[in-house]
Amino acid sequence: MGFQAGAALADAPDALAQEFVQFCVDAGVLKFGEFKTKAGRLSPYFFNAGLFDDGAKLGRLAQFYAKALVASGLEFDMIFGPAYKGIPLGAALAVELARLGRNVPFAYNRKEAKDHGEGGILVGAPLQGRVLIVDDVMSAGTAARESIALIRAAGAVPHAMAIALDRQEKATEAGADGAVRDVDHSAVQYVRQQLGLHVCAIATLADLLQYLTMHTGGALDAHRDRVLAYRQRYGVT
């Protein structure tokens, strides 16, 4: 039996996003400063999902995923958590949905195939129907492409992705000469437009900027200016 989102929650999506950003700041998952990204950019903020590192934080994170999915109206039949961070995220979401009365199958992959026991690279429920991929953020869409290939090879349909934060910034691609260049789309836009998947994000960079604008005073003012400048340089529409 698949999962179908019900009526929208009382909280508006923006309110949910603001609550999520506040939660991430309080939990130390969202930090401000100067951080080097995979693309080599110096980002004024860093989202580290590895710091959802206890039961209370992970449980609340799963609630945010579930609320965002319900509000989005997405329908899906099962959950897939790509190794490594997607595994606990997908499992926690499956538990939360079951608590809400929506019990859906869950599967994940190994980085390397197992040659004993049950063997193979996939663990959990058989991949079938419309699959929701759960991850933290998308930087280049590489993990999404790998998950899509696994799901299709199993005969299922990669249908949607749920992520915690959409950074809304330009992706990078290597040209024929090997040089890495900025492109005009983000990883999320690529997954939506080129790979044909729906993407549900709990919050976006725009929501983070709104949070910084609403919480003025002290160090946050400087952080807001730096985040805004970063978006003006690397952001997408």
Secondary structure as GFF3:
##gff-version 3
##sequence-region A 1 237
A	DSSP	beta_strand	3	4	.	.	.	ID=ss1
A	DSSP	alpha_helix	13	27	.	.	.	ID=ss2
A	DSSP	beta_strand	30	36	.	.	.	ID=ss3
A	DSSP	beta_strand	42	47	.	.	.	ID=ss4
A	DSSP	three_ten_helix	49	51	.	.	.	ID=ss5
A	DSSP	alpha_helix	55	72	.	.	.	ID=ss6
A	DSSP	beta_strand	75	76	.	.	.	ID=ss7
A	DSSP	beta_strand	78	81	.	.	.	ID=ss8
A	DSSP	alpha_helix	86	99	.	.	.	ID=ss9
A	DSSP	beta_strand	106	114	.	.	.	ID=ss10
A	DSSP	beta_strand	120	124	.	.	.	ID=ss11
A	DSSP	beta_strand	130	134	.	.	.	ID=ss12
A	DSSP	alpha_helix	142	153	.	.	.	ID=ss13
A	DSSP	beta_strand	157	166	.	.	.	ID=ss14
A	DSSP	beta_strand	170	174	.	.	.	ID=ss15
A	DSSP	beta_strand	180	186	.	.	.	ID=ss16
A	DSSP	alpha_helix	187	193	.	.	.	ID=ss17
A	DSSP	beta_strand	198	204	.	.	.	ID=ss18
A	DSSP	alpha_helix	205	214	.	.	.	ID=ss19
A	DSSP	alpha_helix	219	234	.	.	.	ID=ss20
###
